[in-house]
Every structure is written in C-alpha cells, then in structure tokens.
Amino acid sequence: MTLLGFLEDDEYLPEYGTLVVRDRYAADGLEPLENELLGELATDALSGTVATAGDGWVHGYAGDPFQSVRLEAHDAPPSVVVDDWEDVVESPFHSRSGRVALGLLTGGEYDGTLELGRLGLFCVRVARRAAAAGEEGGVWLVQFWRSDDPGLPRWVRRTRPALFGPDPGWQQVLGDPVMSAAWAAAGYGPPRPDSWLDEPLRGDPPDAAICAQLGVEVPVSHRDAVALLVAAGVFVADGHGRQLAEHPPLAAERLSLPDDLAAQVERAASSARYTWAAADLTGVAAWGNPAPVGDLAERLLVAPGEVPGLLAYAVSDRLVQRVGEGIVALPRRQPEPVSLPVSVVVPSRSENPATIPGAPPRAGVIGGNGEVIVWRAGEPGVLGRVPDQYRYRAHETPMGITVATSGGPGMLVRWDGTTERLPVDLGSHPVRSADGRFLAGVEHHVGRRSWDRPHLLDVTTGEVASLPRTDELTHRVLAVIDGALYYADGFHLGSRTFRWRPGADPEPLPPGLWQVDPLSAALERGPDGVFRHGPAGTRAPVPADRQYELAPGGELLYAFQYALPSVWLLDDGEPEEHPLPEGCDLSTAIPSAPFWETPTTLVFTGERGGTSRLVRWDLRSGRFDHYDLPAVAGYRPFAVQPILRPS
C-alpha cells in the first residue's frame, strides 16, 4: 500500500454544517454515472450521521465550527486504527476527473487539489472524532483508494447512537413566540435589559386549553411566557426560571392534545429521531438500486429493532420506496408550482433628473480584470494591474493607487506603473486620511483561534505602526485624522471607541461613535439615539426616521431611499428628498458603493445599455452628469476614491 498524496486544512469552515469534498471538473473526464440518484443533491437526504458519498461528491455531518480535515489518496486499502476514531464509514465514490478538493455546499472548490491517481470507481473511508480539549470542531480523515467493486456503504464504527432522541414537541404546542422567549430568557442572542421581561409577548399566544392543563394563564408578557415554560418543564425553576431543561418532558406525555396537534407533534418527533439515519439509509439505497434490507442493521450499525421504524420513516418522507425485498432511493421532489394573481403596480415617478455628459472619474477605476485605469489628457490608459482574484476598495494616495485585495496585503500601483505589495495586511475595508498619506485597517485571521490586529500605514514612507494582537474579531477602524487612528472595539451599538497615536497609549473617546469623518465630525449611535458630534464639541440629536451617515466635512447627513431612488439630505433644517436618475446603484456593498469624489460631489455607479456608467451629483448646483466607461474597463469596474483634501 502506497500513499499517493494528501491534502490538509486545519481550519476548514463548513457551509451549512456540511463538510464537502468534490470532484474537480475536467473537460476530458468521464461521463456521469447512469444512476442519476448518485448525483450530488439528487435526493432529499442530508449528509447522514457521519458521511455519505456518490458520483463526484462526499458530504460529512460537521456542524458549524472549524474542522481539521486531511484527505489522502492510496493505491490500495490503507490501514486505520478504528479505535482512534469515534465514527468510521466506508462508501463507494466515483471520480470523473481523478482529482478532488474541499468545497462549499453551494458550489465551488478551494484551491488545493488531491490527485487520486486514476479516474473511475473508488472506495472512500471517512473517519471522524472530536478535536482535542480546548479546540473546536472535529478532526476528519478522508481516505480514497481505487476499487472496481467497492460494494455498498457500510458503517464500521459508531460511538454515539445513529438515532437521536425525539423532539419534545413544545415548539408545536406552545408556538414560536413563547419558544423564542425561552431562548432569549435563557441568555441566548443579544443581551436584553431586565425590563424586557415585562414587554408584551408578540405574535399568537398558545391555546388557552393548553395553558389551563399546565395550570397557568394565557401569557401576555415575556414574564408570563417564562412562567408557562417553567410549568411545562422546559425551564427548570432556579429562582429566576431561566435555566433550560437538559431533557424536557415530552409534550404528548404531559398534555392531552387535539388529534391534529398530536399528529403534528408525532411527525416532529419522528423527524428529529430518524432524519440523519434515514440519510444513511438513502445512500445505501442509491448505490444498491435496489439494496437489500436484510442486512441493514449490521450495515448501518443500528439495533435490529430500530430498522422497521427507520424504514417506515424513510418511506413516509419519500426518501426511499420498497421494491420487492429491497429499497431504492427516490429523486429530489420538485416544488409545486404556485400561481397567484398578483396585481402589478408601476409607481409613477414625479421626477427623473436628466444628466449631461461629464468628465471621466477623477482618480480612475479598477477594471473587471484588475487593471488600474487612469485618465490623462482626457484619455484612459492602464497604469498597472492587480492580479488578486478579489478586489474590494481602491484609494488615491500621494504615491499611487492602493487596492485592498483578497488573501493578505493589498497592492500599491505607483504613478510610474510599478506595482508592489503593501507591507501589511489592512483587510478589505481600510480607511484613509483626507490627504491620502495614511491608510489604516484590521488584519484578521478567521479560524479556530481567531484574532485581529489594527495597523496604521504611512504610504509615503512605508512605515507601519500596529496595536497588539487580540483574540476574536472585535476591532473596526473608523478614520485617520492628523496621523491618529480612530477605532472601535466592537461592531455593536455602544462599542468603546479610542484614538491612538503611535508611540502613545490609546485614548478613550465617548462610547458609541459609529462613524468618524476624516475631515471634522463624528456620528454616535447608542441606546439613547443618534447624535452628531461637531468640530466645536457640539452634540446634536439626529432624527431616527432614516439610517443617516455623515457626508465629508460633517455639515450634511445623507441617507439613501431605494424605491424610488433618491437621497435624503439633512443639515440644520428639515430633511429634503432629492430624486436620482434611474439606474443609480444605491447598494452600500463594496466595491461599487456610492462614494464622495469631493466633499460636495457624490458619485454612483450603474449600467446603461450594457455599458458601465458613473453618475456624478454636484450638491451645490444640483446638476447631474454622466460618464460611460470605455470597454477596457471590463465587467463591473469600480471607481478609485480620490484624495479629499490635498496636502
């Protein structure tokens, strides 16, 4: 037996709780198997209690935390110490390309590739155990070896039951509002003040007859809901009634339920008990097509007495069907077409401001293929190219144009056309001083031990100043003003904010500063409302009717309205609505979000007739102009944000 190769990822993050190994596409690869039930997502089954596999895919039941995964390719069945693993399953696997990679459930693969040594049928062994103490997630070993006759899937080892405990049924009996109150009162979700308990319970209350059987009144407030939950046994009375019971009683055993509600509770209990093992069963049925049922207890490692109930659930849920003495998998159900009469109302537009031809973007654009395009003497030219796959935000600086990119430090494209990596990773959302000299951002590592670290870069000298690295992902940079970094220690309302000048300790600022303008002002968001901080130390309330942001200089606040597209402006008077030309993209997602070209000029991107267009609004004159970007800009270009205040 020879190890042909391996691929490791110690911080693989599952999507929708599912570990995915997927065959890489190859134009000269094999055709799909004739058995379409082995296609990825061809049935309604999930990933099973451990893992299932098919034609070009392996899915593992991983949960949400980071996982440590090792893929191996062998030329013969490799040995494994079964007792070192909590769960082990072996299954057939078909590779059309002879290459596999870790991937995402919604599509796509990561960069690393494992060469399997050939195309066709394989056996894959998936072994799983919990991570070491203090580590989150699980440890996975996925081994492939060639096999022309891999047989049917079989579970080699289980250290936990294949069938889960039944759903207690309280969600169906008491309803979503009460159960949501249960989670909130138990401390899950955002923190809530004690007064929350006396707030009214929203939504439909539980049935009065159910409450009467539990000896309490129909709940009106969250406090009443907690009392009901204690009576039901969902909460353990500990003086506050806020401890969720580890094993709450079954609602069907505590209460006399109407027939329809009893049937609903029974369906939920069966689903909770059998869903994952039924996915194992479906995998066997798909490869067997049909598969015998006589050896299912041994093959699935379940108690023989549990097989009839498991089979009955899989049949009732239309995962499999009985065919003689065997079972076959059923294809994924297509949703029922729904046709409802919908009245189409086309809103009338009172204004659609006209635009006139205008000047090219002041600082240039980043083309769809990463080319940095600038205009000189009115003509576009390529200054340089950023090779990274994803590009997030671009800034004009005295030394050239910086571009935040994926996978580490961004790029600096100098005015002479040379390119170089920035000396530090500033993340995807860097901020810049008004004169363009300083950039600041947060380097972060997302993984089992997540951390972040704010950095301040002097673009003119290349010098970097950094704050200490901290665990978790908490820092958010706000602005750079006069060489000092303004940052917050969280992403929630009321986060602490600081001003830090390299060589000194961070200086605490008033809490809740959400936005700091690089020219003069700040915006505070907190439990008491929204306030604008002026350069003279003033603190004035901001209306809460819209999500206002600071325009450069802080004299104006602005907010977008999506239908019909317009901008609301607020100074010291009443808010005023200003309609925008049709086609302006108001999404605040980078990189194509609206941006300020000058403190009084707001620029939007959009499409018109298949051509990317910039629309510029001069707030002083109220005039709109447009500029159609040339074909060299490519697909979905975005503008470089120019220096706001030259030094």
ZAFISE-641135 format. One record per residue (C-alpha): residue number from 1; x negated, y, z; chain. Coordinates in steps of 0.05 Angstrom, whole numbers. Example, Ala and Ser with C-alpha at 12.3 -4.5 7.8 and 13.67 -1.06 7.14 Angstrom:
% residues 2
SITE   n     xx     yy     zz chain
SITE   1   -246    -90    156     A
SITE   2   -273    -21    143     A
END
This chain:
% residues 647
SITE   n     xx     yy     zz chain
SITE   1      0      0      0     A
SITE   2    -28     68    -22     A
SITE   3     -6    137     -2     A
SITE   4      1    175    -68     A
SITE   5     13    243    -38     A
SITE   6     50    283     15     A
SITE   7     84    350     26     A
SITE   8     95    382     94     A
SITE   9    135    441    120     A
SITE  10    133    452    195     A
SITE  11    185    507    192     A
SITE  12    238    485    143     A
SITE  13    303    522    155     A
SITE  14    364    480    134     A
SITE  15    421    515     98     A
SITE  16    489    498    126     A
SITE  17    455    450    174     A
SITE  18    433    404    118     A
SITE  19    362    382    101     A
SITE  20    357    377     25     A
SITE  21    305    340    -17     A
SITE  22    319    349    -91     A
SITE  23    291    322   -156     A
SITE  24    256    376   -196     A
SITE  25    284    387   -266     A
SITE  26    241    363   -324     A
SITE  27    262    373   -397     A
SITE  28    234    305   -416     A
SITE  29    263    270   -354     A
SITE  30    311    212   -351     A
SITE  31    386    218   -363     A
SITE  32    432    218   -302     A
SITE  33    456    150   -278     A
SITE  34    520    125   -309     A
SITE  35    552    121   -240     A
SITE  36    575    194   -232     A
SITE  37    594    181   -159     A
SITE  38    519    184   -143     A
SITE  39    513    256   -166     A
SITE  40    498    310   -114     A
SITE  41    564    333    -83     A
SITE  42    602    284   -127     A
SITE  43    645    262    -68     A
SITE  44    675    298     -8     A
SITE  45    629    263     40     A
SITE  46    578    302     81     A
SITE  47    505    283     95     A
SITE  48    522    227    143     A
SITE  49    499    212    214     A
SITE  50    426    213    192     A
SITE  51    418    220    117     A
SITE  52    448    197     50     A
SITE  53    416    196    -19     A
SITE  54    436    189    -92     A
SITE  55    417    209   -162     A
SITE  56    363    261   -151     A
SITE  57    381    283    -80     A
SITE  58    373    267     -6     A
SITE  59    415    303     46     A
SITE  60    400    299    121     A
SITE  61    443    319    180     A
SITE  62    396    370    212     A
SITE  63    436    426    246     A
SITE  64    415    499    245     A
SITE  65    346    503    279     A
SITE  66    279    500    243     A
SITE  67    256    429    225     A
SITE  68    188    397    216     A
SITE  69    190    356    151     A
SITE  70    139    310    118     A
SITE  71    152    279     50     A
SITE  72    109    220     28     A
SITE  73    101    181    -37     A
SITE  74     77    109    -36     A
SITE  75     65     55    -87     A
SITE  76     94      0    -41     A
SITE  77    138     -3     21     A
SITE  78     99     35     76     A
SITE  79     97     12    147     A
SITE  80    132     52    201     A
SITE  81    135     43    277     A
SITE  82    211     43    283     A
SITE  83    208     54    359     A
SITE  84    174    121    347     A
SITE  85    237    148    316     A
SITE  86    308    159    342     A
SITE  87    342    145    276     A
SITE  88    319    109    213     A
SITE  89    358     96    149     A
SITE  90    337     68     81     A
SITE  91    373     82     16     A
SITE  92    365     76    -59     A
SITE  93    343    140    -94     A
SITE  94    339    156   -168     A
SITE  95    288    206   -195     A
SITE  96    296    233   -265     A
SITE  97    231    273   -264     A
SITE  98    185    235   -216     A
SITE  99    178    299   -175     A
SITE 100    215    322   -112     A
SITE 101    215    384    -69     A
SITE 102    250    412     -8     A
SITE 103    310    453    -28     A
SITE 104    373    490     -7     A
SITE 105    443    462     -5     A
SITE 106    470    517    -50     A
SITE 107    416    504   -103     A
SITE 108    343    514   -117     A
SITE 109    279    486    -90     A
SITE 110    219    512    -52     A
SITE 111    151    520    -86     A
SITE 112    116    456    -62     A
SITE 113    123    393   -104     A
SITE 114    112    320    -87     A
SITE 115     93    275   -146     A
SITE 116    125    206   -138     A
SITE 117     81    171   -188     A
SITE 118    136    149   -236     A
SITE 119    208    160   -256     A
SITE 120    269    116   -242     A
SITE 121    292     79   -180     A
SITE 122    261     85   -112     A
SITE 123    275     67    -41     A
SITE 124    274    125      8     A
SITE 125    266    118     83     A
SITE 126    288    176    126     A
SITE 127    265    176    199     A
SITE 128    285    229    249     A
SITE 129    270    247    321     A
SITE 130    277    307    366     A
SITE 131    219    356    368     A
SITE 132    172    358    427     A
SITE 133    192    392    491     A
SITE 134    195    467    481     A
SITE 135    203    461    405     A
SITE 136    270    469    370     A
SITE 137    299    426    315     A
SITE 138    277    357    294     A
SITE 139    218    320    263     A
SITE 140    231    284    196     A
SITE 141    191    233    157     A
SITE 142    218    220     87     A
SITE 143    181    164     50     A
SITE 144    191    145    -23     A
SITE 145    166     82    -56     A
SITE 146    181     51   -123     A
SITE 147    233     -5   -125     A
SITE 148    271    -34   -184     A
SITE 149    322    -66   -136     A
SITE 150    329    -23    -74     A
SITE 151    395    -54    -53     A
SITE 152    449    -16    -15     A
SITE 153    436     36     40     A
SITE 154    424      7    109     A
SITE 155    413     39    178     A
SITE 156    352     10    211     A
SITE 157    355     44    279     A
SITE 158    403     87    319     A
SITE 159    393    114    389     A
SITE 160    458    153    390     A
SITE 161    529    129    373     A
SITE 162    549    132    300     A
SITE 163    620    151    322     A
SITE 164    629    215    360     A
SITE 165    678    229    417     A
SITE 166    748    251    396     A
SITE 167    768    324    393     A
SITE 168    804    340    458     A
SITE 169    858    377    418     A
SITE 170    862    442    457     A
SITE 171    847    484    395     A
SITE 172    910    457    362     A
SITE 173    952    461    426     A
SITE 174    932    529    454     A
SITE 175    915    564    389     A
SITE 176    857    606    363     A
SITE 177    868    669    406     A
SITE 178    864    630    472     A
SITE 179    805    588    450     A
SITE 180    768    649    424     A
SITE 181    778    679    493     A
SITE 182    749    615    522     A
SITE 183    684    624    484     A
SITE 184    679    698    500     A
SITE 185    694    688    574     A
SITE 186    641    633    577     A
SITE 187    589    683    554     A
SITE 188    582    666    481     A
SITE 189    577    722    430     A
SITE 190    562    795    444     A
SITE 191    565    819    517     A
SITE 192    632    847    539     A
SITE 193    649    893    597     A
SITE 194    689    866    656     A
SITE 195    748    908    632     A
SITE 196    753    861    572     A
SITE 197    789    810    615     A
SITE 198    848    858    623     A
SITE 199    853    875    549     A
SITE 200    914    846    513     A
SITE 201    909    778    481     A
SITE 202    916    789    406     A
SITE 203    950    740    359     A
SITE 204   1005    690    371     A
SITE 205   1007    663    443     A
SITE 206   1014    589    457     A
SITE 207   1082    557    463     A
SITE 208   1119    573    528     A
SITE 209   1136    499    538     A
SITE 210   1062    481    535     A
SITE 211   1046    534    587     A
SITE 212   1103    511    631     A
SITE 213   1075    440    632     A
SITE 214   1009    469    656     A
SITE 215   1044    510    709     A
SITE 216   1025    579    684     A
SITE 217   1060    637    649     A
SITE 218   1050    652    575     A
SITE 219    984    692    573     A
SITE 220    988    766    558     A
SITE 221    916    786    572     A
SITE 222    848    753    566     A
SITE 223    850    743    642     A
SITE 224    915    705    634     A
SITE 225    883    662    580     A
SITE 226    827    644    627     A
SITE 227    878    622    679     A
SITE 228    912    578    627     A
SITE 229    845    547    607     A
SITE 230    830    531    680     A
SITE 231    897    497    687     A
SITE 232    884    457    624     A
SITE 233    816    434    648     A
SITE 234    779    468    591     A
SITE 235    747    514    644     A
SITE 236    720    489    709     A
SITE 237    741    535    766     A
SITE 238    677    562    796     A
SITE 239    703    625    828     A
SITE 240    706    662    762     A
SITE 241    736    607    718     A
SITE 242    683    619    665     A
SITE 243    647    552    660     A
SITE 244    667    509    600     A
SITE 245    680    437    620     A
SITE 246    630    389    591     A
SITE 247    683    336    580     A
SITE 248    752    368    580     A
SITE 249    812    322    585     A
SITE 250    849    302    522     A
SITE 251    908    347    509     A
SITE 252    950    288    487     A
SITE 253    939    255    555     A
SITE 254    954    318    596     A
SITE 255   1016    340    558     A
SITE 256   1079    315    526     A
SITE 257   1072    343    455     A
SITE 258   1123    351    400     A
SITE 259   1116    298    345     A
SITE 260   1087    346    293     A
SITE 261   1037    376    342     A
SITE 262   1018    307    368     A
SITE 263   1004    285    296     A
SITE 264    961    347    285     A
SITE 265    921    332    348     A
SITE 266    912    260    328     A
SITE 267    885    280    259     A
SITE 268    835    328    291     A
SITE 269    812    274    340     A
SITE 270    802    224    283     A
SITE 271    764    274    242     A
SITE 272    717    291    299     A
SITE 273    705    217    313     A
SITE 274    696    189    243     A
SITE 275    674    245    195     A
SITE 276    599    234    197     A
SITE 277    601    158    198     A
SITE 278    652    160    141     A
SITE 279    599    196    100     A
SITE 280    551    138    113     A
SITE 281    606     91     90     A
SITE 282    618    132     27     A
SITE 283    544    128     10     A
SITE 284    546     52     14     A
SITE 285    609     51    -28     A
SITE 286    580     96    -82     A
SITE 287    517     54    -91     A
SITE 288    556    -12    -88     A
SITE 289    613     10   -133     A
SITE 290    644    -33   -104     A
SITE 291    608    -50    -39     A
SITE 292    627   -109      5     A
SITE 293    660    -95     72     A
SITE 294    640   -159    107     A
SITE 295    571   -134    130     A
SITE 296    589    -61    145     A
SITE 297    580    -67    220     A
SITE 298    509    -94    211     A
SITE 299    493    -46    153     A
SITE 300    518     16    189     A
SITE 301    496     -6    259     A
SITE 302    566      4    288     A
SITE 303    605    -42    334     A
SITE 304    646    -92    294     A
SITE 305    709    -70    329     A
SITE 306    700      1    303     A
SITE 307    697    -18    229     A
SITE 308    773    -23    218     A
SITE 309    786     47    247     A
SITE 310    728     76    207     A
SITE 311    753     44    143     A
SITE 312    823     68    155     A
SITE 313    799    139    165     A
SITE 314    755    139    103     A
SITE 315    814    113     62     A
SITE 316    864    163     91     A
SITE 317    815    220     79     A
SITE 318    807    198      6     A
SITE 319    733    185     12     A
SITE 320    738    112     -9     A
SITE 321    790     63    -33     A
SITE 322    797    -12    -24     A
SITE 323    785    -55    -86     A
SITE 324    795   -128    -71     A
SITE 325    745   -147    -17     A
SITE 326    704    -85    -28     A
SITE 327    706     -9    -28     A
SITE 328    689     44    -79     A
SITE 329    676    118    -69     A
SITE 330    726    169    -95     A
SITE 331    706    232   -133     A
SITE 332    710    300   -101     A
SITE 333    781    328   -101     A
SITE 334    793    387   -145     A
SITE 335    831    444   -112     A
SITE 336    903    451   -131     A
SITE 337    914    509   -179     A
SITE 338    953    564   -147     A
SITE 339    993    613   -189     A
SITE 340   1025    671   -152     A
SITE 341   1057    731   -183     A
SITE 342   1011    790   -169     A
SITE 343   1030    860   -187     A
SITE 344    971    896   -217     A
SITE 345    967    968   -195     A
SITE 346    916   1010   -231     A
SITE 347    903   1071   -188     A
SITE 348    903   1137   -223     A
SITE 349    841   1180   -217     A
SITE 350    851   1253   -204     A
SITE 351    780   1269   -225     A
SITE 352    726   1235   -264     A
SITE 353    668   1284   -265     A
SITE 354    634   1290   -332     A
SITE 355    559   1280   -337     A
SITE 356    509   1314   -384     A
SITE 357    443   1286   -408     A
SITE 358    389   1298   -357     A
SITE 359    315   1286   -341     A
SITE 360    282   1218   -330     A
SITE 361    272   1193   -259     A
SITE 362    224   1238   -223     A
SITE 363    178   1185   -195     A
SITE 364    191   1127   -244     A
SITE 365    225   1059   -239     A
SITE 366    206    987   -225     A
SITE 367    226    945   -285     A
SITE 368    261    879   -282     A
SITE 369    195    841   -295     A
SITE 370    156    881   -243     A
SITE 371    127    934   -289     A
SITE 372    118   1002   -257     A
SITE 373    143   1052   -308     A
SITE 374    129   1127   -302     A
SITE 375    146   1185   -348     A
SITE 376     90   1230   -373     A
SITE 377    105   1287   -420     A
SITE 378    176   1261   -424     A
SITE 379    155   1192   -449     A
SITE 380    158   1126   -410     A
SITE 381     94   1086   -400     A
SITE 382     74   1025   -360     A
SITE 383     28   1045   -303     A
SITE 384     18    974   -277     A
SITE 385     54    910   -258     A
SITE 386     74    878   -192     A
SITE 387     71    802   -200     A
SITE 388    112    781   -140     A
SITE 389    178    745   -151     A
SITE 390    219    793   -109     A
SITE 391    211    869   -104     A
SITE 392    250    907    -53     A
SITE 393    233    981    -48     A
SITE 394    184   1029    -82     A
SITE 395    155   1094    -56     A
SITE 396    115   1150    -88     A
SITE 397     52   1167    -48     A
SITE 398     -8   1213    -60     A
SITE 399    -49   1151    -80     A
SITE 400      2   1118   -127     A
SITE 401     66   1078   -121     A
SITE 402     75   1026    -66     A
SITE 403    123    968    -76     A
SITE 404    149    924    -20     A
SITE 405    149    852    -43     A
SITE 406    164    781    -22     A
SITE 407    112    738     12     A
SITE 408     66    783     51     A
SITE 409     36    852     38     A
SITE 410     64    894    -18     A
SITE 411     26    926    -75     A
SITE 412     -4    994    -89     A
SITE 413     -6   1014   -162     A
SITE 414    -54   1072   -165     A
SITE 415    -46   1131   -211     A
SITE 416   -104   1105   -254     A
SITE 417    -66   1040   -266     A
SITE 418   -107    995   -220     A
SITE 419    -69    951   -171     A
SITE 420    -86    924   -103     A
SITE 421    -53    891    -43     A
SITE 422    -35    935     15     A
SITE 423    -79    920     75     A
SITE 424    -19    900    118     A
SITE 425     50    868    112     A
SITE 426    103    922    122     A
SITE 427    163    877    108     A
SITE 428    218    891     58     A
SITE 429    245    956     90     A
SITE 430    186   1002    100     A
SITE 431    196   1076    115     A
SITE 432    152   1133     92     A
SITE 433    134   1201    117     A
SITE 434    163   1261     80     A
SITE 435     95   1278     50     A
SITE 436     83   1206     27     A
SITE 437     19   1197     67     A
SITE 438     43   1146    117     A
SITE 439     82   1081    109     A
SITE 440    109   1041    167     A
SITE 441    144    974    171     A
SITE 442    151    910    211     A
SITE 443    112    847    195     A
SITE 444    153    787    217     A
SITE 445    148    713    219     A
SITE 446    213    673    219     A
SITE 447    204    603    247     A
SITE 448    204    561    309     A
SITE 449    164    615    344     A
SITE 450    190    678    311     A
SITE 451    152    742    322     A
SITE 452    146    812    294     A
SITE 453     96    869    296     A
SITE 454    104    942    273     A
SITE 455     48    973    232     A
SITE 456     32   1044    211     A
SITE 457     -9   1052    147     A
SITE 458    -46   1115    124     A
SITE 459    -42   1105     49     A
SITE 460    -96   1158     36     A
SITE 461   -149   1123     78     A
SITE 462   -124   1051     83     A
SITE 463   -127   1054    159     A
SITE 464    -76   1011    196     A
SITE 465    -52   1021    268     A
SITE 466     -9    967    299     A
SITE 467     33    955    361     A
SITE 468     25    889    398     A
SITE 469     59    828    370     A
SITE 470    123    809    407     A
SITE 471    164    746    407     A
SITE 472    230    743    370     A
SITE 473    253    791    316     A
SITE 474    272    856    351     A
SITE 475    235    915    320     A
SITE 476    265    964    270     A
SITE 477    225   1023    242     A
SITE 478    263   1088    236     A
SITE 479    216   1142    209     A
SITE 480    146   1170    207     A
SITE 481    141   1244    227     A
SITE 482     76   1281    234     A
SITE 483     37   1216    238     A
SITE 484     81   1187    293     A
SITE 485    123   1124    285     A
SITE 486    194   1124    310     A
SITE 487    222   1054    322     A
SITE 488    277   1016    359     A
SITE 489    271    951    398     A
SITE 490    335    920    371     A
SITE 491    389    920    318     A
SITE 492    448    932    365     A
SITE 493    482    995    388     A
SITE 494    446   1023    448     A
SITE 495    378    995    429     A
SITE 496    319   1031    462     A
SITE 497    280   1078    417     A
SITE 498    208   1101    420     A
SITE 499    160   1149    388     A
SITE 500     89   1122    382     A
SITE 501     26   1158    360     A
SITE 502    -35   1113    350     A
SITE 503    -82   1118    409     A
SITE 504    -26   1132    459     A
SITE 505     29   1092    494     A
SITE 506     98   1091    463     A
SITE 507    142   1148    488     A
SITE 508    214   1131    505     A
SITE 509    267   1171    469     A
SITE 510    342   1177    482     A
SITE 511    374   1109    473     A
SITE 512    418   1093    413     A
SITE 513    380   1132    359     A
SITE 514    402   1095    297     A
SITE 515    373   1138    241     A
SITE 516    317   1188    244     A
SITE 517    308   1234    185     A
SITE 518    235   1244    164     A
SITE 519    246   1319    159     A
SITE 520    283   1341    221     A
SITE 521    344   1307    252     A
SITE 522    369   1242    282     A
SITE 523    434   1204    288     A
SITE 524    455   1169    352     A
SITE 525    505   1111    355     A
SITE 526    528   1085    422     A
SITE 527    588   1063    462     A
SITE 528    609   1136    471     A
SITE 529    610   1151    396     A
SITE 530    564   1180    343     A
SITE 531    523   1243    354     A
SITE 532    477   1285    311     A
SITE 533    412   1310    342     A
SITE 534    389   1375    311     A
SITE 535    317   1401    307     A
SITE 536    331   1451    363     A
SITE 537    351   1396    412     A
SITE 538    426   1402    399     A
SITE 539    472   1341    406     A
SITE 540    538   1347    369     A
SITE 541    592   1293    361     A
SITE 542    605   1264    292     A
SITE 543    676   1242    270     A
SITE 544    686   1167    274     A
SITE 545    731   1163    212     A
SITE 546    673   1141    167     A
SITE 547    603   1110    172     A
SITE 548    564   1175    163     A
SITE 549    490   1177    150     A
SITE 550    440   1234    151     A
SITE 551    420   1268     87     A
SITE 552    347   1291     85     A
SITE 553    339   1351    130     A
SITE 554    398   1333    174     A
SITE 555    442   1392    153     A
SITE 556    491   1345    118     A
SITE 557    521   1279    135     A
SITE 558    548   1235     80     A
SITE 559    589   1172     73     A
SITE 560    610   1131     12     A
SITE 561    680   1112     -8     A
SITE 562    683   1053    -55     A
SITE 563    753   1059    -84     A
SITE 564    758   1107   -116     A
SITE 565    683   1121   -117     A
SITE 566    667   1185    -81     A
SITE 567    621   1215    -29     A
SITE 568    646   1249     34     A
SITE 569    602   1306     58     A
SITE 570    603   1335    128     A
SITE 571    567   1397    152     A
SITE 572    592   1440    209     A
SITE 573    663   1444    180     A
SITE 574    713   1393    157     A
SITE 575    693   1332    115     A
SITE 576    701   1342     40     A
SITE 577    711   1287    -12     A
SITE 578    672   1292    -78     A
SITE 579    693   1244   -133     A
SITE 580    636   1209   -171     A
SITE 581    631   1190   -244     A
SITE 582    656   1120   -258     A
SITE 583    602   1066   -258     A
SITE 584    562   1093   -199     A
SITE 585    537   1035   -156     A
SITE 586    551   1052    -83     A
SITE 587    523    988    -53     A
SITE 588    473   1004      1     A
SITE 589    436    939    -11     A
SITE 590    364    948    -34     A
SITE 591    333    956    -83     A
SITE 592    386    991   -124     A
SITE 593    419   1031    -68     A
SITE 594    433   1105    -78     A
SITE 595    374   1148    -57     A
SITE 596    354   1221    -47     A
SITE 597    309   1247   -102     A
SITE 598    305   1314    -66     A
SITE 599    339   1338     -1     A
SITE 600    396   1364    -45     A
SITE 601    397   1313   -102     A
SITE 602    429   1244    -95     A
SITE 603    417   1191   -148     A
SITE 604    459   1130   -165     A
SITE 605    445   1070   -210     A
SITE 606    495   1036   -254     A
SITE 607    508   1002   -321     A
SITE 608    540   1031   -383     A
SITE 609    548    991   -447     A
SITE 610    494    941   -425     A
SITE 611    444    997   -410     A
SITE 612    418   1014   -341     A
SITE 613    435   1087   -325     A
SITE 614    416   1135   -270     A
SITE 615    467   1188   -249     A
SITE 616    440   1249   -213     A
SITE 617    483   1294   -170     A
SITE 618    458   1364   -152     A
SITE 619    496   1383    -89     A
SITE 620    481   1457    -97     A
SITE 621    511   1465   -166     A
SITE 622    559   1405   -163     A
SITE 623    532   1383   -232     A
SITE 624    523   1311   -252     A
SITE 625    473   1289   -304     A
SITE 626    454   1220   -331     A
SITE 627    393   1186   -359     A
SITE 628    396   1120   -397     A
SITE 629    335   1079   -381     A
SITE 630    297   1050   -441     A
SITE 631    296    976   -459     A
SITE 632    226    969   -430     A
SITE 633    258    976   -360     A
SITE 634    290    908   -369     A
SITE 635    345    877   -327     A
SITE 636    367    912   -263     A
SITE 637    310    961   -254     A
SITE 638    308   1006   -193     A
SITE 639    280   1075   -181     A
SITE 640    218   1095   -143     A
SITE 641    235   1140    -85     A
SITE 642    197   1205    -94     A
SITE 643    160   1245    -42     A
SITE 644    210   1291     -7     A
SITE 645    161   1344     17     A
SITE 646     94   1351    -18     A
SITE 647     37   1366     29     A
END
